[in-house]
Amino acid sequence: MSPTNRTVVVTGIGATTPLGGDSASTWEGLLAGRSGVTPLEGERFAELPVRIAARAAVDPSEVLPRPLARKLDRSAQFAVIAAREAWADAGYTAPAGEDAQIAPERLGTVIASGIGGVTTLLDQYDVLKEKGVRRVSPHTVPMLMPNGPSANVGLEVNAQAGVHTPVSACASGAEAIGYAVEMIRTGRADVVLAGGTEAAIHPLPIAAFANMMAMSKNNENPEQASRPYDKARDGFVLGEGAGVVILESAEHAAARGARVYCEVLGQGLSADSHHIAQPEPTGRGVAAAVQNLLDNTGLDPAELVHLNAHATSTPQGDTAELKALRKVLGDDLDHIAISATKSMTGHLLGGAGGIETVATVLALYNRLAPPTINVDDLDEDIDADIVRGEPRKLPADGPISAINNSFGFGGHNVTLAFRTV
């Protein structure tokens, strides 16, 4: 098929997060302003400076059959669960080919992870040290590969147009969705399962992040630890889970009579070239990504009504993001209702762009922005409209648009834009 510039729409969503084992329960938790952060129990976490995290509300062992689960890293388990929900939500009933609605060679997957199978790697090293070579699982290498989640989802649905895994730290999930959009626009695929997953709640990553002074140490009040935009914010809280969307060309969706959540307008990309871990303090790179988005999509800032912000609850990052938005959008920032859902889910690293895209899609579809919790004392440097306390109704009439920001260590900046249909 020759290259095209086709309209891309969202026809299915799936998630498993600290707020619920599917997208419906996750959305319910977001609207209720419920925190998924809890204490980390057990001896292995007892001596850590950070002893809180946002674990998945439903453990994969409760969903997946044991023979399958034992061959998948936890990150891949989450991805498979979210992808299965999204696939069914889009109206597909079997793998491509068996379901006549989509041919295998017209189907792709782009599922990202910032870290990959880190728990498999670390746990199997412990097995090697404690029990010897012969006890190391023969599934270790396929389990620890960062492309394992995307590959396993591809095997589930018989995707043959391409199976990809962009790795760009905490921007990975958003970059995956942007890559999937391009797969459809250029004619390489008609349907792509896209999103992000992460499962890194393990003593080593937590100790490392804590020693970087990146994580909240509010162990006494777990539910209040993630507090974007609040003066008392002191770092992010690690979360786990996955979010997956079904992206589809508008023509393909219409031909099969699919329900459409919204249109994906496109993506904006940039790199800070500032520091491997610290955000560029003026927001220069973020501003470049947002401007790139506007230039690529023709999006009118006057149409923007909602932002799902990156807002990890770090002192520098939260303000840099809003400075960048103000620089590009000017007064149009004032009519954008901003939600920081990491206040409830924690930060899923490479999975963040996936679940936050699901949240953004649902906010547009329901015309309702979820609140940001734990903003008890708003930082005076926050010059924007933060949704606090209760969900915010978005305009009921006419087309409205929203953006979702994701940024990652290494200076990766990705912003995605969506519009109602």
N, C-alpha and C positions, 0 to 999 in steps of 0.2 A: 504494500500500500504506500502511495506517495505521501510525503509529509503534508500535514494539514495544520490548522490552528483551531481545533475543535473545542467546543464548550465542554467543561468538565463539571460533573455534579456528584454530590454525595448521596448514595442510595442505601447505605447500611452503616451501622455503628456497633461497636462492641467494646467492652471494657471489663477489667477486673482490677480493683483499686482498694486502697485502705478504707474507702467508704462503702463498698459493696462488691459483690461478685459478678455484677453485670452493669450495663449502662444505666438501666432504670433505677436501680438502688443507689448507684453512684450519683446520679442526677438528684434523686430525692435527698441524699445526704448533703449535697452542695447547697440546695435550696434551703435546707433546714439549718445550715451553718454548723454542721457537726464536724468535730475534729476526729481524724483517724489516728492521731498520735497517742501511743501508749508506752509504758515502761518496757524495757527489754529485760526479761527474766532469765535467770540461769547463770551459772558460775562463769561461763565464758565471757559474759559482759560485765561482770561484777566490778572489775578493776578499771574499766574504761572511764575516761573523763566525760563521755557522752553515753548515757544509758537509756535513751529514748529513740523511738523510730516509728514510722507509720507503716506497719505491716499490712499485708493484704487482708481484707476482711474475711475472705473465704480462701482457705488454703487449697492449692491445686490438688492435693491428695483427696479432697472431698469431691472433686469433679472428674478428674481423669482416672482411667483404669490403671492399676498398678503396673502392668507390663509396659504400657506406654510411658508412664511418668518416670520409671526408673531409667529410661534411655534419654531423657531430656533434662537439661539443666533447668533450674527454676525459672530463669528468664524465658526459655523456650516454652515451658509449661504455661506461663502467663500469656504468651503470644498466641499459642494455639487456642486457649480458652477464649480470648478476646476475638480472635479471627473467626472461630466457629460461630460466635454470637452475631458478628457483623455479617457473615456469609448468609446466615439464615434470615437475618433482619432485612437483607437486600432482596430476599425472595428466591435465593438459590437453594436447591434441595439435595444436591449431590455434587461430586467433583466435576470439573469442566469435562465435557465430552459425554459423561453420563447424564448430566443436566444439559439438555439441548440448547439452553439459553445462551451458553458461552462455549466457544471452542477453546481447547487447551492452548493453542498457539496464539490466542488473542487475550490471554490472561497472564498477569504478572503479580509478583509480590515485592514490596519494599518495606521490610520490617527492620528497624534500626535498634541498636543498643549502644550505649556509651562505653560499656565495660565488657559486655559479653558474659561468658560463663565463669565468672570469677569465683563463685562459691564452689563449683565443681573443681576448678584448678586447686584451690586452697584445701578443700576437703580431701581430694585424692592425694595431695602431697602429704597430708597427715596420715593417710592410709599407708602410703609408701614408707614413711618413717617408722610407723608404729607396728605395721603388720607385714611389711615386706613386699617385694616386687610382684609376686604372684597374685596378690590381693587387689592390685590396682585394676579398676574396671576397664574392660576393653572398649567401653563406650566413651571413655574420657575425652579423647580428641574431638569427636563430633559434638560432644556436649559443651566443651569449653570454647569452641569457635564462635566469634562474634556473629558470624552469618548463620549460626545454627537456628535461631528463631525463624528467620526468613525462609531458610531452606526447609524447615519442617512444616511451616505453613504452606509453602509451595507444594510439598509432597501431599499434604492433606487435600488440596483443591486441584491438583494436577496442572499447576501453572507452568507454561512452557514459553511464554513471551519474554521471560527474564525474571530472575530472583536475585534481589540486590540488598546490600546492607551498607548504607553510608554511616560512617563513624565520625562524629564531630562533637564528642562530649555531650553536654546537656542540650545541644541543638540538634542532636541526631534524629529524634523522632519527627521534628518539624521538617528537617531536610529530607527525610524519607518521603514525606507527603508531597513536598515540592518536586522531588524527583519523579514520583508517580504521576503527578500532573503532566510533566513533560513527556513521559512515556505515552500518555494518551494523546496529548496535543500533537505529537510528531507522528502519530499513526502506528506506533509500535505495538500498542495494546488497546483493547476496548475497555477492559476492566482491570483494576489493580487493587489488591489489598495492601494498605499502607498504614504505617504507624510506628510506635516505639514500645519497647519493653525494657525493664530493668529489675534485677534481683541481686542487690549488693549489700544486704543487711548481714554483715559478717564483721567480727572484731577487727580484722586488719583494715578494710576500707574505712570503718568508722574511726579507728585510732589515727589513721593517716589524715583524714579530713579534719579531725579534731585538732591535730597538731599543726595544721595549716591555719587554725583559728577561723575556720569556715563554718563550723556547726554551732548551733545553740547548745549551751550547757545547762539549760533550764530543766534539770532532771526532776525537780520537785513539782513542776506544773506542766506535765507533758502536753496537755491539750492547749495550753497557752504559749507554747514555745515558738511556734511558727507565727510570726506577727509582722507581715510586710507593712511598711509605711509607719509603723509605730516607733516612737522615740526609743523604746526599750529593746528593739530588735537586736539580736546578737548572733545571727547566723541561721543557716537553713537546718531543716530536719529531714533526714533521709527517709524516702518512701520506696515502695516497690509496687509492681503491677504492670499493666499494659493497656494501651488504647489503640484500636484499629478502626479504620474507616474503609468502606468500599467506595472507590472512586470509579466513575464510569463516564464515557462520552455521553453527552445529552441525547444524541441520536440512538445509541444503543439502549439507553434507559427507556426512551420513549417507545422504541420498537417492541419492547417486552412489557410495556405498561407498568414500569417500576414506580414506586413512591419515591419522590425526590425531597431530600431535606433542605438542600441549598445548593448554590453554585459555588465552585472554587474559582476565585478570580485569578489567583496566581501567587507568586512568591517574590520576596525581595531578599537579596543576599549581600553580605559584605564581610570583611575581616578587619579586625582592629589593628593588627601589627603593633601591639603595645606591650603585652606581657602574657606569659603562658597561663597565668591563673587570675590576675587582677583585671577588672573591667577598666576600660579607658575612661577616666573620670569625667570628661566632658560629654561623653556619649557620642563622640564623633562617628564611630563605626556603626552604632545602632541607627543614628540619623541617616547614614548612607544607605543602610538596608531598607529603611522605611521609604526613603526617596526613590530607591531602585524599584520598590514595589509600586509606588504611584506611577513612575515612568513606564513600567512594564504593563500595567493593567489599565491605565487610564482612570483609576478609581478617583472619584471626586471626594475629597475630605469632608465636604458638607454632608455626605451620605453616611459617614461613619458614626455609629451610635454606641458601639461597644468594643472594648478591648479586654481580652484575657491576657494579662501582663505576665512577663517572665517572673518578676517580683519574688525572689527567693527568700526574702527576709534578711538580707545582708545590708549593712549600713551603706556601703558604697553603691552596690548594684541597683538597689531600688530607686535611688535618686537619679543615677546616671541614665536609666531608661526613660524616666519622665522628662528629664532635660532634653534628651534627644527628640522625643515626641513633640515637645513644645517648639523646638527649633524648626522642625519640618512642618508641623501642622498649624502652628500659630494659634489663633483664637479658636480654631476648629477643635482643639483638644478639649475645650470647655464643655462641648455637648456630647462627649464620649463617656459613657458609664464604664468605669474601670473595675474589673474583678481580679483579685489575686487568689486563685483557687488553691495555690500551694499552702495557704494558711490552714487548709483543711486536710489536704492529701499529703502534705510534705512534698519534698522534691524528688521526683522519680528519675532524675538525671536524664539518660537517653530515652526514657519512657515518658518524660514530661510532655513533649510535643504531641505525643499520641493521645494521652488522656485529656490534655487541654484543648486539643482540636475537637475531641468528642464534646467537651463542655461548651466550646464556642459554637459548634453546629447546633447543639440543643438550645443554646441561648437564642440564636436567631430563629430557629424553628418554633420555639415557644414564645418568642419575643419577651424574654425574661432573663435578666442578668443576675447571677448568684452573688451573694454578699462576700465581702472579705471579713474574716473574723479576727478578733484579738487586736483591733486597732483602737486601743483605749485612749491613747494620747498621740494624736496625729503629728508626725514630724512637720515642723514649720516649713521645711524645704519642699514639701509635697504640694505642688501647685497644680492640682488636678482633681477631678470629681471621682472619689473612691466610693464604690458601693459598700455601705456598712450597715450592719444590723439586720436588715431585711432584704429580700430579693427586690430588684428594681424592674418595673415594667418598661419595656422598650416600646418605641412608637408602634401603634397598632395598624397603621395604614401605610401603604406604599412600600417601595423597596428600601431595605435597610442593609447596611454592611457592618462587618466586624473584622477585627484583626487579632491574630494570636502571635505573640512574640516568644522566641526561644533563643537563648544565647549560651555559649559554652566555653569552657577552658580552651585556650588556644586562640581566643578572639573570634570565634564563629558567631555570626549573627544571621538569624533567619526570621522573617516575618511572613505570615500567611494571611490572605484576605479571602473573605467569604461574603456572599450576598444572598438574600432571600429570593425565591423564585415565585 
